[in-house]
Amino acid sequence: MSHGTDGIDNTYGTFGNGGTGRTETEPHYNLKMFGEVVKTFRKRARLTQEQFAPLVGYSLETIASIEQGRRLPPPDFAERADGILDAFGVILAAAKHLTRRKGLASWFRQWALLELGALSLYTYECRLIPGLLQTPAYARTLFTDQLPPLGDEQIEAQLAARLERQELLRNRPNTAFSFILEEHLFLRQLGGEEVTRELIDHILDLSELRNVDIQIMPLVRHHHAGLHGPMRLLETPEHQWFGYLEGQEHGQFISDPKVISALQMRCASMRSQALSLDDSKSLMRRMRGAR
């Protein structure tokens, strides 16, 4: 499996959407090249990053990260930037050839791009703590235990990609993040007691963010709408909804409205079946104190 539920590349997995049987090794990413193209046209237009950021509608930090090749551009960035900088379609053309940074699986890229501009993200997990909530120690345990084994360079690349994605929680204050986590994910004590204690503290800290809701599905629950397995739902700025389901060797991107409707019903039901936000925090504090 991808070990972390956020499309981390393992260099020998199946290429997405249901698994076509084709294997694909990780290509080198060209984000830095795209960043140089944007920077060149920005300077040609005699704009500083501070001047360009409000024109294109993104923060100065986002512009700097894109130009330095440290992050994928949001879905509408290339079109906006190309028009504002009068780039003759060059920025748009460059964006078509983007690949994600090393560490993210190719089949996860479509979802990762949508995440950057999402209005809301809903996640239910019953296998592992979601990648966006993991601590470095927890994530490293997953990568170290992965089979077939990963090399040190692969582990570091995947860890770096995961930590970068986690910036979404703090850099997207207007995006609503909702997580439903099974209680047994903490009781497993993956990585040991110290790793689990640190993980609970970390998740409690994140739960204090105004845009992050974290609910625990109790170990004993007579009715449960999530028995089909983990899932994610995402709402775009255009109020379109997409889903993402992840298996052991592939991820499946969902756009069929009928399937999305079913996933939304299950998610809504689970939110009522899980503990409240306050009760979830209390349970996590008790689990931490018991260690």
C-alpha positions in Angstrom: 0.0 0.0 0.0 1.1 3.6 -0.2 1.7 3.7 3.5 0.2 7.0 4.6 -2.9 7.5 2.6 -1.7 10.4 0.6 -0.4 9.0 -2.7 3.2 8.6 -1.7 5.2 7.0 -4.6 6.7 3.6 -4.0 8.3 3.4 -7.5 6.8 0.0 -8.2 3.1 0.5 -7.6 0.2 0.3 -10.1 -0.7 3.4 -12.1 -4.0 4.8 -10.8 -7.8 4.8 -11.5 -8.6 1.2 -10.7 -5.2 -0.3 -11.6 -4.4 -0.8 -15.3 -1.6 -3.1 -14.6 1.0 -0.7 -16.0 3.9 0.1 -13.7 5.6 3.5 -13.7 8.8 4.6 -12.2 9.1 8.1 -10.6 10.1 10.7 -13.2 12.2 13.7 -12.3 10.0 16.7 -11.6 10.4 20.0 -13.5 8.8 22.4 -11.0 12.0 24.4 -10.9 11.9 24.9 -14.6 8.3 26.1 -14.4 9.3 28.4 -11.5 12.1 29.9 -13.6 9.6 30.5 -16.5 7.2 32.4 -14.2 10.0 34.4 -12.6 11.5 35.4 -16.0 8.2 36.7 -17.3 7.4 38.4 -14.0 10.8 40.3 -14.2 10.1 41.0 -17.9 6.9 42.7 -16.7 8.9 44.6 -14.2 6.9 43.3 -11.3 8.2 42.3 -7.9 6.8 39.2 -6.2 5.0 41.6 -3.8 3.4 43.4 -6.7 2.6 40.2 -8.7 1.0 38.3 -5.8 -2.2 40.3 -5.4 -2.6 40.6 -9.2 -2.7 36.8 -9.6 -4.7 36.3 -6.5 -2.3 34.3 -4.4 -0.1 35.0 -1.3 3.5 36.2 -1.5 4.5 32.9 0.1 2.8 30.9 -2.6 4.5 32.9 -5.4 7.9 32.5 -3.8 7.3 28.7 -3.4 6.2 28.3 -7.1 9.2 30.3 -8.4 11.6 28.4 -6.3 10.1 25.1 -7.6 9.0 24.0 -4.1 5.3 23.4 -4.9 2.9 22.7 -7.6 0.9 25.7 -8.8 -2.8 25.8 -8.0 -5.0 24.7 -10.9 -5.9 28.2 -12.2 -2.5 29.8 -11.5 -0.9 29.2 -15.0 -3.8 30.8 -16.8 -4.0 33.8 -14.6 -0.2 34.3 -14.6 0.0 33.9 -18.4 -2.6 36.6 -18.9 -1.2 39.1 -16.4 2.4 38.7 -17.5 1.5 38.7 -21.2 3.5 35.5 -21.6 2.3 34.5 -25.1 1.0 31.1 -23.7 4.4 30.0 -22.6 3.4 29.6 -18.9 0.3 27.7 -19.9 2.4 25.4 -22.1 5.0 24.9 -19.4 2.2 23.9 -16.9 1.0 21.1 -19.2 4.3 19.3 -18.8 4.6 19.6 -15.0 5.1 16.5 -13.0 4.9 16.5 -9.2 7.9 16.6 -7.0 9.8 13.4 -6.2 7.9 11.5 -3.5 4.3 11.9 -4.8 2.9 9.1 -6.9 1.9 10.0 -10.5 -1.7 8.7 -9.9 -2.0 11.1 -6.9 -1.1 14.2 -8.8 -4.6 15.1 -10.0 -5.9 15.0 -6.4 -2.9 16.9 -5.1 -3.5 19.7 -7.6 -7.2 20.0 -6.6 -6.2 20.1 -2.9 -4.2 23.3 -3.4 -7.4 25.3 -4.2 -10.1 23.3 -2.4 -12.8 24.9 -0.4 -13.3 21.9 1.8 -11.7 18.5 2.3 -13.4 15.6 4.1 -11.4 12.5 5.1 -12.4 9.2 6.7 -9.6 6.8 7.7 -9.8 3.3 9.3 -6.3 2.0 8.4 -3.7 4.7 9.2 -3.6 8.3 10.4 -4.0 10.4 7.3 -0.8 11.9 5.9 -1.9 15.5 6.6 -2.0 14.7 10.3 1.1 12.5 10.7 4.2 13.4 12.7 7.6 12.9 11.1 8.2 10.0 13.5 4.9 8.3 12.6 5.5 8.8 8.9 9.1 7.5 9.1 7.8 4.3 10.8 5.4 3.7 7.9 8.1 4.2 5.3 10.7 2.1 7.2 8.2 -0.8 7.5 7.1 -0.7 3.8 7.5 -3.8 1.7 9.3 -4.2 -0.6 11.8 -2.1 1.4 12.6 1.4 0.4 16.1 2.9 0.2 17.2 5.8 2.5 16.9 8.3 -0.4 13.4 7.1 -1.1 12.4 7.4 2.5 13.7 10.9 2.8 12.0 12.0 -0.4 8.7 10.6 0.7 9.0 12.2 4.1 9.8 15.6 2.6 6.8 15.3 0.3 4.5 14.4 3.1 5.7 17.3 5.4 5.3 19.8 2.5 1.7 18.7 1.9 0.9 19.2 5.6 1.5 23.0 5.1 -2.0 23.0 3.5 -3.6 22.9 7.0 -2.0 26.2 8.0 -1.5 27.9 4.6 -5.2 27.4 3.6 -7.1 29.0 6.5 -10.2 29.4 4.4 -10.3 25.7 3.5 -12.4 23.6 5.8 -10.7 20.3 6.7 -12.7 17.6 8.3 -11.2 14.3 9.5 -13.0 11.2 11.0 -10.5 8.8 12.5 -11.1 5.4 14.0 -10.2 5.1 17.7 -8.2 1.9 17.0 -5.7 3.9 14.9 -4.3 5.3 18.2 -4.7 2.1 20.2 -2.4 0.3 17.8 0.5 2.4 19.0 2.3 2.2 15.7 5.9 3.1 16.2 5.6 2.7 20.0 4.3 4.6 23.0 6.4 7.7 22.5 5.5 8.0 18.8 1.8 7.6 19.7 2.0 10.2 22.5 3.7 12.7 20.2 1.1 11.9 17.5 -1.8 12.6 19.9 -0.3 15.8 21.0 0.2 16.9 17.4 -3.4 16.1 16.4 -4.7 17.9 19.5 -2.7 21.0 18.5 -4.1 20.8 14.9 -7.6 20.4 16.3 -7.3 23.9 17.7 -7.1 25.5 14.2 -10.4 27.1 13.3 -10.4 25.4 9.9 -9.7 21.9 11.1 -12.3 19.5 12.6 -11.2 16.2 14.0 -13.7 13.5 15.2 -13.1 10.1 16.6 -15.2 7.1 15.6 -15.4 5.1 18.9 -14.2 1.6 19.0 -17.7 0.3 19.8 -20.3 1.6 17.4 -23.5 -0.4 16.7 -24.1 1.5 13.4 -21.4 2.6 11.1 -21.7 4.1 7.6 -18.0 3.7 6.7 -17.7 0.0 6.4 -16.9 0.3 2.7 -13.5 1.7 3.6 -11.6 4.9 3.7 -12.5 7.8 1.5 -12.0 11.5 0.8 -14.2 14.2 -0.6 -13.2 17.6 -2.0 -15.1 20.7 -3.0 -13.5 23.0 -5.6 -14.0 26.8 -5.8 -16.5 26.2 -8.6 -18.5 24.0 -6.0 -17.8 20.8 -7.9 -17.2 17.7 -5.8 -14.7 14.9 -6.4 -13.8 11.8 -4.4 -10.6 9.8 -3.9 -10.3 6.2 -2.8 -7.0 4.5 -2.1 -6.1 0.9 -2.2 -2.9 -1.0 -1.7 -1.4 -0.4 -5.1 -3.4 2.4 -6.7 -5.7 5.4 -6.1 -9.0 5.9 -7.8 -10.2 9.4 -8.7 -14.0 9.8 -8.6 -16.0 12.3 -10.6 -19.3 10.4 -11.2 -22.0 12.4 -9.5 -23.9 9.3 -8.5 -20.9 7.9 -6.7 -20.1 11.3 -5.2 -23.7 11.5 -3.8 -23.3 8.0 -2.2 -20.0 9.1 -0.6 -21.5 12.3 0.7 -24.4 10.4 2.3 -21.9 8.1 4.0 -19.7 10.9 5.2 -22.7 12.9 6.6 -23.9 9.8 8.4 -20.4 9.1 9.9 -20.1 12.7 11.1 -23.2 12.1 13.2 -22.1 8.7 14.4 -18.6 9.8 15.5 -17.9 11.6 18.7 -18.4 15.3 18.8 -15.4 17.6 18.4 -15.2 18.2 22.2 -15.7 14.6 23.1 -13.1 13.6 20.5 -10.5 15.9 22.1 -11.4 14.5 25.5 -10.9 10.9 24.4 -7.6 11.7 22.8 -6.4 13.4 26.0 -7.5 10.3 28.0 -5.7 8.0 25.6 -2.6 10.1 25.9 -2.8 10.2 29.7 -3.1 6.5 29.9 0.3 5.9 28.4 
